Amino acid sequence: MNGSPAEQARIVQLLVERVTVSPTGLRIDMKTAGMRELIQSVMPERKAA
């Protein structure tokens, strides 16, 4: 993953709701709203025609 540690932490906080560790594995619950926010933050704004 590229970017500064602070930027990496921001991305993880936007995308990850919860991490559950159990004897049988690892479960990562994602935030769908966080995905939208991340995409909007990296896409240039569209200008009205």
N, C-alpha and C positions, 0 to 999 in steps of 0.2 A: 504494500500500500504506500503510495507516495503522499507527500504533504508533511507538514509539521506534526509533532505529537498532539498539539492543541487542535489542529484541523481533523486529525484522525479521531480524536475523542469526540469532537462535535458530530462527526458523521455517525459514529457508533451510537451516540445518544439520540440522534434523529431516527435511526433505523431499528434499534433493538428495544423491545418492550421488556423482555424478561429472559434470563438464561437459567435453566434448571438443570442441575447436575444430579444424576442418580447412578446407582450401581450398574445399571444397564445401558447408560448412555448420556447424551447431552441433548437438550432441547432448547432451541432458540426461537422465541416468539418475536415476530417482526411487527413494527408499527407501519400500517399502510399510509397513514397521514404523513409520517416521517419521510417515506419514499417520495411523496408528492413535493414536500418542502425541499428535499435535497435536489430533486430534478429542477424545480423552479429556481433554486439558488445558483445552479450552474448554467442554465439556459439564458441566452440574452433575451431581453424583453422585446416583444413584438411591437412594432409601431403600427398605429391605426392607418388604414389605407385612405 
